[in-house]
Amino acid sequence: MIDFKKTFQELTTDELYELLRVRSDVFVVEQNCVYQDMDGDDQQSIHLWLTVGEKVVALARVCPAGTHLEAVSIGRVITTERGKGYGKQIMLHAIDAAFTDQ
């Protein structure tokens, strides 16, 4: 497993595309939740994701204080493979980033 942590500006176009694709697959298609995913907060956020092989298995973003909420916030949390502990791992990375990168 490989974990990544990048600002929006550090993301390659392929990485950005894959993160947005996974978010759409889970939030819009799987959960049948129609909403505006691209909300303008991604550009100021830290993006975290875990991969196994070439597949993104978990992701999250950390929004700085004053971006999405008054305080630092963690959102867009996804696991694509349930029951393997990836959700816990990505949340631990996100919590660490929320405290160290803000």
C-alpha positions in Angstrom: 0.0 0.0 0.0 1.2 3.5 -0.8 -0.1 6.7 0.7 -0.1 10.1 -0.8 -0.5 13.6 0.6 -0.5 16.6 -1.7 -1.9 20.1 -2.0 -4.1 20.9 -5.0 -1.2 22.6 -6.7 1.0 19.5 -6.3 -1.6 17.1 -7.9 -0.9 16.0 -11.4 -3.9 16.1 -13.8 -4.0 12.3 -13.8 -4.1 12.3 -10.0 -6.8 14.9 -9.8 -8.9 13.1 -12.4 -8.7 9.8 -10.5 -9.6 11.4 -7.2 -12.6 13.2 -8.7 -13.6 10.0 -10.6 -13.5 7.9 -7.3 -15.5 10.6 -5.5 -18.1 10.6 -8.2 -18.3 6.8 -8.3 -18.9 6.6 -4.6 -20.9 9.7 -3.7 -23.0 10.2 -6.9 -23.3 6.7 -8.4 -23.0 4.3 -5.5 -24.8 6.4 -2.9 -27.2 8.0 -5.4 -26.5 11.4 -3.8 -26.8 14.1 -6.3 -24.9 17.2 -5.1 -22.2 19.6 -6.2 -19.0 17.7 -5.3 -16.6 20.3 -6.7 -17.3 23.1 -4.3 -14.3 25.3 -4.7 -12.6 24.0 -1.5 -10.3 21.5 -3.2 -7.9 24.3 -4.3 -7.1 25.2 -0.7 -7.2 21.6 0.7 -4.7 18.9 1.4 -5.6 15.7 -0.5 -4.8 12.3 0.9 -5.2 8.9 -0.6 -4.2 5.3 -0.3 -3.5 3.0 -3.2 -3.1 -0.7 -3.5 -1.4 -1.5 -6.8 -2.8 1.2 -9.1 -6.2 1.4 -7.4 -7.3 4.2 -5.0 -8.7 2.4 -2.0 -9.3 5.4 0.3 -9.2 9.2 0.1 -10.0 12.3 2.1 -9.4 16.0 2.0 -8.4 18.4 4.8 -9.8 21.9 4.5 -7.9 24.7 6.3 -9.8 26.8 8.9 -12.0 29.3 7.2 -12.3 27.4 3.9 -15.2 25.1 4.4 -15.9 25.8 8.1 -14.5 28.1 10.7 -12.2 25.3 12.0 -10.1 22.8 10.1 -12.3 20.1 8.6 -11.9 16.7 7.2 -14.3 15.6 4.4 -14.8 13.7 1.2 -13.8 10.6 3.1 -14.1 7.4 0.9 -13.1 3.8 1.0 -13.6 1.8 -2.1 -13.0 -1.5 -0.4 -14.8 -2.0 2.9 -13.8 -4.1 5.8 -10.0 -3.8 5.2 -9.2 -1.0 7.6 -8.5 1.6 4.8 -11.1 4.0 6.3 -9.4 4.0 9.6 -6.0 4.5 8.0 -7.1 7.4 5.9 -8.8 9.1 8.8 -5.6 8.8 10.9 -3.6 10.4 8.1 -6.2 13.1 7.8 -6.2 13.9 11.5 -2.5 14.1 11.5 -2.6 16.4 8.5 -5.2 18.6 10.2 -3.0 19.1 13.2 0.4 19.4 11.5 -0.2 21.1 8.1 -2.5 23.9 9.2 
